[in-house]
């Protein structure tokens, strides 16, 4: 529609009493939602800092290599595997079922392998994930950042889609057990993040309001779920991680946990 024709259309609509109606403006929008979204920092401290575990705190490089090897060296299939795992964790939640996240991951790996004519048994799929993920190290800056946050008086709680036993083993092997006052796993509620019920449950478990919670995570889907549940968010922009453009921006967005800790410590 040309500019003159559009003006004529709007004028005729007004004459017909339609001036208050919403008229689709195809191609005429001056601002997009993403352009309007800006990082707005809340200046008050949250009462509890919740931390996602895998990739946020722990470096998955070793496990990614193991999974890539199971796929016949097809490391290019790793993003598809992870998104398939997340998809079917949500399918499980929607179906009011529950399986260990690692078991879902192995099933998703078999699906990806089958779709690319790669032979992979259930045992091989599970071995490529469940073994390596238990002994992955923390990212280099994590321990110092957690130490600084504890020294600054923050209450630190881990909050993961992994099982209770799984995260306990991970933290023991990575030397992170002593940094957290609580370890929360969705295993206890049977609903995977980013289901809103998972965040509501975690807030109740810690005796705080959603608005008093802040999630630190390296996954755009996790940050989106937390914000939609009324939480605050801090995004760790690890390589390859992206925020979801249709969700509100978190108040903090930094490439590593050290910089996030510095900003949180600066709050009053």
Backbone as a ProteinNet text record, in pm:
[ID]
protein_1_A
[PRIMARY]
XXXXXXXXXXXXXXXXXXXXXXXXXXXXXXXXXXXXXXXXXXXXXXXXXXXXXXXXXXXXXXXXXXXXXXXXXXXXXXXXXXXXXXXXXXXXXXXXXXXXXXXXXXXXXXXXXXXXXXXXXXXXXXXXXXXXXXXXXXXXXXXXXXXXXXXXXXXXXXXXXXXXXXXXXXXXXXXXXXXXXXXXXXXXXXXXXXXXXXXXXXXXXXXXXXXXXXXXXXXXXXXXXXXXXXXXXXXXXXXXXXXXXXXXXXXXXXXXXXXXXXXXXXXX
[TERTIARY]
84.8	0	88.9	64.3	144.6	108	194.7	169.5	38.8	12.9	-111.2	-234.1	-225.2	-340	-365.6	-255.5	-271.3	-339.1	-296	-360.1	-507.2	-540.2	-679.6	-761.2	-701.3	-769.6	-798.4	-698.2	-715.8	-823.1	-824.6	-924.4	-1064.9	-1080.6	-1212.2	-1255.9	-1159.9	-1193.1	-1244.1	-1180.9	-1223.3	-1363.3	-1393	-1526.3	-1632.9	-1593.1	-1689	-1697.6	-1625.2	-1629.1	-1532.5	-1431.1	-1335.7	-1203	-1197.7	-1069.9	-1005.4	-1085.7	-1028.6	-984.8	-1007.8	-971.7	-822.3	-769.2	-628.3	-614.5	-538.3	-521.1	-385.7	-379.3	-250.8	-162.6	-36.8	53.2	168.2	138.8	238.6	350.2	472.7	587.7	604.2	519.6	526.7	572.7	599.1	636.7	769	769	889.9	987.5	934.7	1020.8	979.4	1074.1	1044.3	1055.2	998.6	1002.7	1146.5	1231.7	1370.4	1442.6	1405.6	1468.7	1427.4	1305.7	1254	1307.5	1347.4	1392.6	1531.6	1547.8	1677.2	1702.1	1828.6	1866.8	1839.8	1753.4	1721	1762.8	1861.6	1917	1835.8	1792.4	1728.1	1839.3	1825.3	1933.7	1927.8	1826.4	1816.7	1868.7	1921.9	1974.7	1862.9	1870.5	1777.6	1812.1	1714.1	1740.9	1814.6	1788	1852.4	1902.5	2026.3	2080.2	2071.2	1997.5	1985.3	2076.7	2148.6	2242.2	2205.6	2186.7	2183.1	2322	2332.1	2458.8	2535.9	2480.2	2553.1	2568.1	2688.3	2731.5	2738.1	2648	2655	2774.7	2783.9	2895	2999.2	2952.4	3040.5	3065.6	3187.4	3231	3201.5	3113.8	3068	3156.8	3274.2	3359	3386.8	3422.8	3454.7	3335.6	3218.4	3099.6	3061.6	3076.3	3043.4	3129.9	3257.1	3345.7	3299.6	3260.1	3213	3086.6	2994.4	2870.3	2900.3	2990.1	3028.5	3090.7	3173.3	3233.7	3126.4	3026	2917.2	2838.6	2839.7	2770.5	2863.8	2968.3	3059.2	3143	3173.1	3252.6	3171.9	3040.9	2954.2	2927.9	3029.4	3013.1	2914.3	2889.5	2791.8	2650.1	2628.6	2495.5	2469.3	2571	2554.6	2441.9	2431.8	2319.5	2183.7	2172.3	2046.3	2017	2120.6	2100.3	2050	2113.3	2073.3	1930.6	1894.9	1759.4	1656.2	1693.4	1603.2	1585.1	1693.8	1685.9	1594.7	1611.7	1527.1	1382	1360.2	1224.5	1154	1222.4	1155.9	1149.3	1230.8	1210.1	1078.2	1049.7	923.5	804.3	825.5	721	687.5	790.9	772.3	692.3	728	655.8	510.8	490.2	353.8	269.4	333.7	262.2	251.3	289.8	287.3	366.5	482.1	572.9	705	794.3	927	1029.3	1141.8	1259.8	1380.6	1485.9	1610.9	1655	1703	1742.7	1849.3	1941.8	2044.3	1987.5	1885	1820.2	1746.8	1681.7	1616.6	1722.2	1836.6	1944.5	1993.6	2004.2	2047.4	1943.7	1815.6	1709.2	1710.9	1732.3	1739.6	1859.6	1968.7	2088.8	2061.1	1988.3	1951.7	1863.9	1774.9	1686.9	1767.5	1859.2	1942.3	2027.7	2084.9	2167.4	2085.6	1965.4	1881.1	1845.8	1819.3	1783.5	1900.3	2022.3	2140.7	2212.7	2136	2185.5	2311.5	2313.7	2424.6	2373.7	2441.5	2401.6	2450.4	2356.6	2391.8	2295.7	2349.2	2264.7	2228.9	2128.8	2089.7	2205.7	2278.9	2392.3	2501.7	2531.2	2633.9	2593.7	2466.2	2416.9	2429.1	2388.1	2394.2	2538.6	2625.8	2765.8	2833.7	2794.6	2857.7	2817.5	2705.9	2656.1	2677.1	2627.1	2621.4	2758.3	2853.9	2988.7	3060.1	3079.5	3153.6	3089.9	2956.6	2892.5	2914.2	2949	2969.3	3104.1	3195.7	3330	3378.1	3286.3	3325.8	3369.9	3468.4	3522.2	3438.6	3460.8	3398.1	3469.4	3398.3	3461.8	3567	3673.2	3786.6	3753.1	3655	3627.4	3523.5	3464.4	3347.9	3378	3480.9	3506.8	3534.3	3612.8	3640.8	3514.8	3433.9	3310	3215.4	3201.3	3114.4	3168.2	3299.6	3361.9	3331.8	3345.1	3319.2	3173.6	3082.4	2940.1	2904.8	2961.4	2937.5	2994.8	3114	3176.7	3092.8	3024.6	2939.8	2805.8	2782.5	2661.3	2546	2567.8	2460	2435.1	2308.5	2271.5	2272.4	2352.4	2368.9	2300.7	2219.6	2146.2	2160.1	2197.3	2199.3	2059.6	2023.5	1887.9	1898.2	1880.1	1912.9	1805.4	1808.3	1724.1	1783.2	1910	1974.7	1920.5	1947.3	1898	1975.8	1919.7	1987.1	2122.4	2123.3	2247.3	2347.3	2295.2	2382.7	2455.7	2381.9	2446.2	2536.9	2502.6	2590.5	2725.1	2719.1	2842.1	2921.7	2852.8	2919.4	2992.3	2923.3	2982.8	3100.3	3089	3200.9	3323.9	3305.4	3417	3472.7	3386.8	3431	3475.5	3460	3499	3407.7	3277.5	3182.1	3083.4	3094.1	2994.4	2978.2	3086.8	3082.6	3034.7	3010.3	2972	2821.8	2742.3	2597	2528.4	2431.7	2354.9	2253	2203.2	2106.9	2135.4	2103.5	2107	1965.2	1902.9	1766.3	1766.3	1692.1	1675.3	1527.5	1492.6	1351.3	1303.5	1396.4	1357.7	1254.1	1262.6	1172.8	1032.1	1017	882.8	837.9	932.7	899.7	859.1	896	864.9	991.3	1030.2	1155.7	1144.2	1250.8	1262.6	1261.8	1197.8	1145.1	995.5	939.6	801.2	789.7	691.2	675	662.4	600.8	583.7	717.1	819.2	950.4	1007.7	996.2	1046.9	962.4	831.1	744	780.7	805.5	842.8	975	1074.8	1206.1	1196.6	1115.5	1096.9	1031	928.4	861.5	958	1037	1132.9	1229.2	1268.1	1361.2	1290.3	1157.8	1082	1087.6	1096.3	1102.9	1000	971.2	880.6	955	882.5	948.6	1031.9	980.4	1051	1180.1	1197.9	1319.6	1423.5	1392.5	1481.5	1551.4	1676.4	1747.2	1816.4	1789.9	1851.7	1972.8	2082.6	2202.7	2210.4	2207	2205.1	2266.4	2318.1	2378.6	2286	2156.9	2059.3	1947.2	1923	1816.6	1680.2	1654.2	1525.4	1504.9	1613.3	1604.6	1580	1651.9	1631.8	1489.6	1442	1305	1203.5	1219.5	1126.1	1125.1	1242.8	1251.5	1183.3	1210	1150.2	998.6	950.4	805.5	742.2	821.1	770.7	782.1	825.9	835.1	970.8	1069.8	1204.7	1284.8	1399.2	1497.9	1599.8	1682.2	1773.4	1908.2	2010.7	2145.2	2192.6	2218.2	2255	2406	2458.5	2601	2617.9	2672	2681	2796.5	2792.1	2894.1	2892.6	3004	3007.4	2893.6	2819	2706.6	2574.6	2575.9	2451.7	2382.5	2250.4	2172.6	2048.2	2008.6	1881.1	1767.7	1648.5	1530.2	1475.1	1471.8	1431.3	1288.5	1200.3	1060.8	1034.4	1138.6	1124.6	1185.9	1144.2	1206.8	1355.2	1433.7	1576.3	1602.2	1699.2	1739	1811.4	1819.1	1881.8	2033.4	2092.2	2237	2265.7	2359.3	2401.9	2551.4	2629.1	2774.7	2832.4	2954.1	3011.2	3064.3	3081.4	3128.2	3076.8	3097.1	3041.5	3114.4	3240.3	3316.5	3252.4	3217	3157.1	3016.6	2943.7	2811.1	2822.9	2919.3	2940.4	2973	3055.6	3092.6	2969.8	2880.7	2759.4	2664.3	2652.1	2564.3	2617.7	2748.6	2808.3	2792.2	2782.6	2767.8	2627.5	2532.1	2395.8	2389	2296.6	2279.4	2174.1
-118.7	0	124.4	216.6	338.1	427.9	527.9	619.1	695.2	744.3	819.9	732.1	608.2	517.8	484.1	466	435	550.5	673.3	790.2	797.6	767	771	665.8	545.8	438.6	477.7	535.2	576.4	683.5	780.3	887.2	831.6	735	674.7	596.2	529.2	452.9	544.2	661	757.6	806.5	829.1	877	771.9	645.6	539.2	504.2	584	560.3	454.3	425.4	320.5	377.3	504.3	567.4	504.2	447.2	387.1	243.4	187.4	48.4	35.6	-83.5	-109.6	-152.2	-76.8	-104	-168.6	-286.5	-349.3	-258.6	-243.6	-154.2	-236.5	-316.2	-403.3	-321.1	-340.8	-271.9	-128.8	-79.9	60.4	77.9	-33.1	-21.5	52.2	156.3	236	169.8	93.7	29.5	-115.3	-204.8	-343.9	-365.7	-477.7	-506	-517.9	-583.6	-600.7	-468.4	-370.2	-239.5	-164.1	-193	-121.4	-178.8	-308	-372.3	-323.7	-281.7	-238	-299	-318.4	-373.2	-270.4	-303.7	-213.7	-279.1	-221.7	-281.2	-243.5	-345.2	-322.6	-292.6	-188.5	-145.8	-210.9	-294.3	-362.6	-505.6	-557.7	-693.6	-797.5	-903.7	-1015	-1089.6	-1157.5	-1230.1	-1361.9	-1422.6	-1549.9	-1547.1	-1593.7	-1613.1	-1761.6	-1793.8	-1931.3	-1948.7	-2058.8	-2083.6	-2210.4	-2196.7	-2314.8	-2378.8	-2506.6	-2578.2	-2602.6	-2683.8	-2724.3	-2609.3	-2579.8	-2470.9	-2337.7	-2313	-2190	-2194.9	-2303.4	-2321.7	-2419.7	-2525.7	-2634.1	-2631.6	-2659.4	-2657.4	-2792.7	-2794.1	-2918.2	-2967.9	-2909.8	-2944.6	-3094.7	-3156.3	-3299.8	-3383.6	-3350.9	-3427.7	-3407.5	-3285.6	-3259.4	-3343.3	-3360.9	-3444.4	-3588.9	-3636.7	-3773.9	-3797	-3702	-3713.7	-3705.5	-3614.4	-3603	-3731.4	-3796.6	-3924.6	-4031.5	-4030.3	-4128.6	-4109.7	-3988.1	-3957.7	-3972.1	-4049.2	-4073.8	-3954.6	-3868.5	-3749.6	-3633.4	-3646.1	-3539.5	-3435	-3357.3	-3254	-3146.4	-3136.5	-3039.2	-3072.8	-3196.8	-3238.5	-3209.8	-3159.1	-3133.9	-3035.1	-2920.8	-2829.4	-2895.3	-2978.7	-3049.1	-3147.1	-3215.8	-3308.3	-3235.1	-3122.8	-3053.1	-2999.9	-2941.4	-2888.6	-3001.3	-3117.8	-3233.4	-3280.8	-3281.6	-3319.2	-3223.4	-3093.9	-2995.9	-3011.6	-3033	-3050	-3165.3	-3277.8	-3394.6	-3391.4	-3309.6	-3287.8	-3213.2	-3119.6	-3045.1	-3129.8	-3218.7	-3314.9	-3402.6	-3446	-3526.6	-3451.3	-3323.6	-3242	-3221.1	-3190.3	-3168.4	-3294.5	-3409.9	-3537.3	-3587.9	-3504.3	-3537.8	-3664.8	-3674	-3785.2	-3729.1	-3819.9	-3775.6	-3883.7	-3841.6	-3925.6	-3839.3	-3901.9	-3831.6	-3757.2	-3633.3	-3550.5	-3619.8	-3689.5	-3760.4	-3873.7	-3941.2	-4049.8	-3993.2	-3878.9	-3811.4	-3770.5	-3724.1	-3685.5	-3801.8	-3919.8	-4038.9	-4079.1	-4071.7	-4104	-4006	-3876.7	-3775.7	-3801	-3847.6	-3877.7	-3993.1	-4093.4	-4203.9	-4155.7	-4061.9	-4008.4	-3934.2	-3849	-3773.4	-3868.2	-3968.7	-4066.6	-4139.3	-4183.8	-4258	-4173.7	-4045	-3956.3	-3928.7	-3962.1	-3939.7	-4071.2	-4180	-4313.2	-4352.8	-4316.2	-4352.2	-4458.2	-4571.2	-4679.5	-4650	-4643.8	-4610.7	-4682.7	-4769.8	-4843.8	-4756.8	-4800	-4727.3	-4720.3	-4830.6	-4834.2	-4737.5	-4733	-4642.7	-4497.1	-4468.2	-4331.1	-4285.8	-4372.1	-4336.3	-4321.4	-4408.7	-4403.2	-4275.5	-4225.6	-4104.9	-3979	-3986.8	-3869.6	-3884	-3993.6	-4006.2	-4021.1	-4078.8	-4090.2	-3956	-3894.1	-3767.1	-3653.3	-3645.1	-3528.5	-3525.6	-3638.9	-3643.7	-3586.5	-3571.9	-3527.4	-3406.9	-3323.1	-3204.9	-3093.2	-3014.1	-2910.7	-2783.3	-2698.8	-2566.4	-2476.5	-2379	-2277	-2204	-2153.3	-2098.9	-1991	-1905.3	-1791.5	-1820.8	-1939.7	-1969.9	-1967.8	-2036.7	-2047.6	-1911.7	-1827.8	-1696.7	-1610.9	-1618.8	-1540.9	-1583.8	-1713.3	-1763.3	-1722.7	-1728.2	-1685.3	-1539	-1455.6	-1312.2	-1285.4	-1358.6	-1339	-1382	-1493.5	-1537.6	-1437	-1388	-1289	-1162.6	-1130.7	-1010.8	-1032.9	-1153.6	-1179.1	-1241.6	-1285.9	-1346.1	-1491.5	-1532.5	-1672	-1737.2	-1843.1	-1908.6	-2044.9	-2069.9	-2195	-2245.3	-2370.8	-2426.3	-2477.2	-2468	-2503.3	-2562.8	-2694.7	-2764.9	-2861.4	-2892.2	-2997.6	-3136	-3142.3	-3270	-3328.2	-3455.3	-3522.5	-3478.3	-3504.9	-3472	-3543.2	-3672	-3748.6	-3700.7	-3668.9	-3624.2	-3495.2	-3396.5	-3268	-3278.4	-3363.6	-3383.7	-3441.1	-3539.4	-3599.3	-3497.3	-3418.6	-3315	-3215.4	-3168.4	-3067.4	-3124.2	-3250.3	-3313	-3317.4	-3361	-3375.1	-3241.1	-3137.5	-3005.6	-2916.2	-2964.8	-2886.3	-2769.4	-2787	-2676.8	-2698.1	-2809.5	-2841.4	-2732.8	-2673.7	-2582.2	-2441.4	-2414.4	-2277.9	-2252.5	-2358.7	-2342.6	-2384.7	-2302.8	-2335.2	-2445.7	-2451.1	-2553.7	-2597.5	-2724	-2774.4	-2818.4	-2750	-2782.4	-2851	-2959.2	-3031.1	-3043.5	-3027.5	-3039.8	-3184.1	-3275.5	-3413.9	-3419.2	-3325.5	-3325.9	-3277.4	-3211.6	-3167.4	-3239.8	-3293	-3369.1	-3284.7	-3156.1	-3065.7	-2989.6	-3001.6	-2942.4	-2792	-2720.7	-2583.2	-2587.1	-2491.1	-2364.8	-2363.7	-2476.4	-2475.4	-2380.2	-2292.5	-2192.3	-2254.7	-2372.3	-2438.7	-2470.8	-2495.8	-2527.4	-2407.2	-2289.1	-2167.7	-2132.8	-2149.6	-2123.6	-2214.6	-2340.7	-2438.1	-2400.1	-2360.4	-2324.4	-2203.4	-2104.9	-1987.1	-2025.9	-2108.4	-2153.8	-2234	-2316.8	-2400.3	-2314.9	-2198.8	-2110.4	-2005.7	-2007.8	-1916.3	-1771.6	-1747.4	-1610.3	-1589.9	-1463.6	-1430	-1441.3	-1465.1	-1469.7	-1344.9	-1229	-1103.4	-1089.8	-1177.3	-1174.6	-1276.1	-1343.3	-1444.4	-1389.1	-1427.2	-1394.2	-1519.7	-1554.9	-1672.2	-1631	-1700.5	-1684.4	-1807.4	-1786.4	-1900.6	-1863.1	-1965	-1945.9	-1991.9	-2006.1	-2052.6	-1950.6	-1907.1	-1810.3	-1862	-1991.5	-2049.1	-2049	-2068.6	-2069.9	-1929	-1833.1	-1693.2	-1648.4	-1685.2	-1648.2	-1708.2	-1836.4	-1901.6	-1836.4	-1799.3	-1735.7	-1599.5	-1520.1	-1385.8	-1395.2	-1487.7	-1504.7	-1552.9	-1615.5	-1660	-1549.9	-1431.1	-1319	-1302.1	-1381.9	-1372.3	-1264.6	-1231.6	-1148.6	-1241.2	-1185.1	-1272.7	-1209.9	-1294.8	-1255	-1359.5	-1318	-1408.1	-1415.7	-1540	-1562.4	-1594.6	-1501.4	-1516.4	-1603.7	-1730.5	-1824.6	-1834.5	-1874.9	-1886.8	-1972.2	-1918.9	-1990.4	-1970.8	-1908.5	-1886.5	-1759.8	-1763.8	-1649.3	-1632.4	-1507.6	-1479.5	-1498.8	-1529.6	-1545.5	-1406.9	-1368.5	-1232	-1194.3	-1291.9	-1261.4	-1255.9	-1273.9	-1263.3	-1132.1	-1081.5	-959.7	-982.9	-880.3	-891	-901.5	-981.7	-983.1	-853.5	-821.5	-695.5	-698.6	-819.3	-833.2	-927.6	-889.6	-971.8	-952.3	-1050.6	-1042.3	-1174.6	-1172.1	-1293.1	-1396.5	-1360.3	-1459.1	-1426.6	-1521.4	-1508.1	-1403.5	-1379.5	-1278.2	-1140.5	-1105.3	-974.2	-965.3	-1075.7	-1077.7	-1058.3	-1125.8	-1112	-967.9	-903.2	-764.1	-674.3	-695.3	-613	-641.4	-767.9	-802.7	-751.3	-756.7	-708.7	-557.2	-488.1	-342	-298	-392	-357.2	-333.8	-246.9	-214.6	-302
0	0	0	-93	-96.8	19.9	46.7	158.4	139.1	15	-11.3	6.8	-45.1	-30.6	116.1	192	334.2	406.9	378.7	441.7	406.8	281.1	238.3	313.4	330.3	400.8	545.4	613	752.7	763.1	667.2	668.8	653	559.8	538.8	662.1	727.1	847.7	957	970.1	1071.7	1043.2	916	878.5	910.5	907.6	934.7	1081.9	1164.9	1309.1	1354.4	1270.6	1303.5	1348.7	1380.6	1414.1	1535.5	1624	1744.4	1725.7	1605.9	1582.8	1556.4	1578.1	1549.1	1404.2	1328.2	1186.8	1163.7	1102.9	1076.9	992.9	1034.8	963.8	906	804.8	745.5	684.1	738.2	681.6	726.1	816	856.4	1000.3	1073	1213.5	1227.9	1311.2	1328.7	1423.4	1523.5	1622	1639.4	1653.6	1683	1832.2	1878.1	2021	2070.4	1988.7	2031.5	2042.2	1957	1964.3	2089.8	2138.7	2254.2	2385.1	2384.2	2506.6	2543.8	2665.5	2713.7	2851.2	2880.3	3010.3	3118.8	3213.9	3323.7	3454.1	3519.1	3640.2	3763.1	3838.2	3966.6	4067.3	4143.2	4233.2	4371.2	4396.6	4525.3	4513	4620.9	4619.8	4625.9	4545.1	4563	4691.5	4749.1	4873.9	4849.8	4733.9	4701.6	4557.6	4538	4403.5	4370.5	4264.2	4217.4	4095.8	4092	3982.4	3906.8	3776.8	3692.3	3700.2	3665.8	3686.1	3556.5	3467.6	3348.4	3248.3	3214.2	3127.1	3198.7	3292.5	3372	3466	3545	3638.6	3585.7	3522	3479.8	3329.5	3292	3151.8	3086.6	2987.2	2925.3	2811.8	2794.4	2680.3	2671.9	2784.2	2785.2	2744.7	2799	2765	2618.4	2567.6	2427.4	2334.6	2370.6	2288.9	2291.6	2410.3	2423.8	2340.9	2346	2268.4	2119.2	2080.9	1940.4	1888.9	1971.7	1933.5	1915.1	2002.5	1991.7	1862.7	1812.2	1686.5	1566	1584.2	1473.7	1434.2	1533.9	1505.2	1452.3	1450.9	1398.7	1506.7	1541.7	1643.6	1599.8	1469.3	1419.5	1463.9	1511.1	1555.4	1702.6	1774.4	1917.3	1948.6	1877.3	1906.8	1885.6	1780.6	1755.3	1867.9	1914.3	2026.4	2150.2	2185.3	2307.1	2296.6	2181.4	2167.6	2167.9	2114.3	2119.1	2262.7	2339.7	2481	2556.9	2534.7	2602.2	2559.1	2429.7	2378.1	2447.5	2460.2	2517.1	2669.4	2732.7	2876.1	2896.9	2807.4	2817.5	2775.1	2678	2641.3	2762.5	2833	2952.8	3058.8	3081.2	3178.9	3136.4	3007.6	2957.9	2971.1	2960.2	2971.9	3114.7	3212	3354.1	3385	3318.4	3341.2	3394.2	3433.9	3474.7	3445.2	3387.8	3373.2	3406	3454.8	3480.3	3353.6	3371.8	3257.8	3172.2	3237.5	3163.6	3080	3132.1	3057.8	2936	2954.9	2841.6	2739.3	2788.8	2699.1	2615.2	2676.2	2603.2	2498.4	2534.7	2439.2	2321.8	2352.3	2246.5	2155.8	2214.5	2136.3	2040.2	2084.2	1996.2	1880.8	1909.3	1805.6	1698.8	1745.2	1650.3	1568.3	1634.2	1563.3	1456.8	1492	1398.4	1276.2	1298.9	1187.9	1093.9	1137	1053	1023	1031.1	994.7	1072	1200	1287.7	1385.1	1390.2	1480.1	1622.1	1715.9	1853.8	1947.8	2031.8	2125.1	2245	2321.7	2441.9	2540.3	2555.5	2647.9	2604.5	2475.9	2424.1	2442.4	2418.9	2434	2579.2	2671.2	2813.2	2860.6	2814	2856.2	2809	2692.3	2637.5	2713	2788.2	2861.9	3012	3068.9	3214.3	3278.8	3208.3	3262.6	3265.3	3150.1	3145.2	3223.1	3226.7	3288.4	3439.5	3497.8	3643.4	3686	3592.6	3631.2	3551.3	3506	3430.8	3526.6	3486.6	3575.9	3573.9	3672.6	3673.9	3573.2	3519.7	3435.9	3521.1	3459.2	3534.8	3637	3608	3696.5	3804.3	3800.4	3883.4	4033.5	4077.1	4221.4	4285.1	4218.1	4274.5	4278.3	4173.2	4169.5	4281	4303	4409.5	4546.8	4562.9	4689.1	4716.6	4614.9	4630.8	4665.7	4604.9	4632	4774.5	4820	4957.1	5057.3	5028.6	5116.2	5124.6	5014.6	5010.1	5078.4	5129.2	5206.3	5130.8	5008.9	4931.4	4972	4963.8	4981.7	4843.7	4827.9	4698.3	4699.5	4595.8	4583.5	4439.6	4420.9	4285.4	4251.6	4124.3	4081.2	3941.5	3931.4	3808	3762.9	3632.8	3576.9	3601	3643.7	3672.1	3803	3825.6	3946.3	4069.6	4186.7	4312.5	4324.1	4296.3	4304.9	4200.2	4081.3	3973.9	4007	4058.2	4087.8	4209.6	4305.4	4420.3	4374.8	4285.3	4232.3	4152.4	4071	3992	4081.6	4185.7	4274.4	4354.6	4395.1	4465.3	4375.1	4251.7	4159.1	4112.8	4110.1	4065.2	4180	4305	4420.9	4449.6	4427.9	4446.5	4561.6	4631.9	4734.4	4840.1	4883.9	4998.1	4964.7	4839.3	4800.8	4814.9	4822.5	4816.5	4945.4	4988	5107.9	5081.7	4958.5	4920.1	4776.1	4747	4610	4575.4	4481.8	4442.4	4306.3	4296.4	4170.7	4139.5	4013.2	3974.4	3990.8	4018.9	4047.2	4159.5	4253.5	4369.4	4336.7	4222.6	4182.2	4055.6	3979.3	3858.7	3740.5	3742.1	3629.9	3593	3466.8	3423	3400	3434	3386.5	3233.7	3166.2	3215.7	3249	3290.7	3337.4	3456.9	3454.1	3559.4	3697.4	3703.8	3833.2	3899.7	3819.7	3876.3	3951	3893.2	3959	4081.7	4069	4184.1	4300.5	4270.8	4373.6	4440.4	4360	4414.8	4507.6	4469.7	4554.3	4686.5	4680	4802.6	4889.6	4827.3	4899.6	4981	4927.6	4996	5080.7	5082.8	5167.6	5124.6	4993.3	4942.9	4831.9	4805	4695.5	4562.6	4452.4	4321.9	4292.2	4330.9	4304	4382.6	4482.6	4564.1	4516	4404.5	4347.5	4223.5	4205.2	4081.8	4031.8	3906.8	3845.7	3763.9	3785.6	3703.8	3613.4	3482.5	3390	3256.4	3188.9	3056.7	2944.9	2976.7	2877.7	2864.1	2741.4	2717.8	2758.9	2738.5	2775.6	2926.9	3002	3147.9	3201.2	3147	3186.8	3153.4	3034.9	2995.5	3091.9	3125.2	3216.9	3353	3401.8	3533.5	3533.7	3432.1	3425.2	3412.3	3331	3316.6	3446.8	3533.2	3663.8	3769.5	3728.6	3821.5	3886.8	3843.2	3897.4	3824.9	3880.7	3813.6	3747	3657.2	3585.2	3555.7	3550	3507.4	3407.1	3285.9	3177.6	3163	3165	3142.2	2994.4	2920.3	2775.1	2731.2	2768.3	2723.9	2570.8	2508.2	2361.7	2308.3	2213.6	2154	2225.2	2343.9	2418.9	2369.9	2362	2315.9	2402.6	2422.8	2487.8	2388	2439.5	2354.8	2322.2	2195.3	2158.8	2197.5	2216.7	2248.4	2398.7	2479.2	2624.3	2672	2787.5	2841.6	2866.6	2851.9	2879.2	3029.5	3071.4	3212.3	3245.4	3373.2	3412.9	3402.2	3397	3381.5	3265.4	3181.7	3068.1	3051.8	3096.3	3090.6	3039.7	2984.9	2926	3024.1	3150.4	3247.7	3386.9	3477.8	3612.7	3695.6	3666.6	3740	3724.3	3600.9	3575.5	3634.9	3631.5	3693.3	3843.4	3905.5	4050	4086.7	4009.3	4037.3	4036.4	3942.6	3935.5	4048.8	4086.9	4197.7	4330	4348	4471.9	4486.8	4374.3	4376.5	4420.3	4421.4	4462.1	4611.7	4653.6	4795.6	4861.2
[MASK]
++++++++++++++++++++++++++++++++++++++++++++++++++++++++++++++++++++++++++++++++++++++++++++++++++++++++++++++++++++++++++++++++++++++++++++++++++++++++++++++++++++++++++++++++++++++++++++++++++++++++++++++++++++++++++++++++++++++++++++++++++++++++++++++++++++++++++++

